[in-house]
């Protein structure tokens, strides 16, 4: 009887440890959440990072300085 209790306890502890790991893997850092909302109007700008953004709002959301027009 003691062996069954011991095995049951070990299984319970192991399953709880796995649940903790799954929950912590789902956590997202606040910096990773993009709360910026832009209109989908194509008016391209060239970011200083060399990428063309669809409009100034999208570049600002990425915190990138930009100039009007597509990158070349």
N, C-alpha and C positions, 0 to 999 in steps of 0.2 A: 504494500500500500504506500509505503514511504517513497518507493521508486517512482510510482505513478504520479504522486504529488510533485516530486522533484522534476520529473520530465515535463509535466504540465506547466510548472512555474517557469522553467527554462524556455519553453515554447512561447509563453506569454511575454516574457521579457524580450525575447528575440523579435517577436512581431511588433512590439511597441517601439523598439529601436529602429526598425525598418520604416515604420510610419513617420517617425521624426525626420528621417532622412528625406523622404518623399516630400514632406511639407516644406522643409527648408530649401529644397531645390527649386521650388516654385516661387520663392520670394524674388521680387524685382526691385532693383535699386531705383530710387526716385529719379535719378539722372537719366535712366533708360526710358522713362515714360515720356512720350512726346505729347504735350498738351497744346501744341501750336496748331491752329486751324487757319488754313489759307484758302482763298477762292481759287478755283481751277481755271484761271485765266492765263493763257500762254502769252507772256511778255518776257522773253528770256533775258537773263542777266548772267554775267560771267563772274564767278566767285574767285577770290584770290587764291583759292586752292586748285584752280584750273578746271573746275567742274562747271557745266552750264546748268543753271537752275531755271525752273519753269517761270518763276517770277520773283520779284524782290522779297515778298513775304517768305517764300520757301528758303531763300538764302539767309534771311534774318533768323528764321527758326533754327537754322544750323549754326548760327552765330558766326557767319562768314561775311566779310566785306566784299563788295561787288561793284562792277561797272555795268552800264547798260549794254545789251547785246549778247549774242552767243560767244562762247570761247572759241578761239581759233587754234 
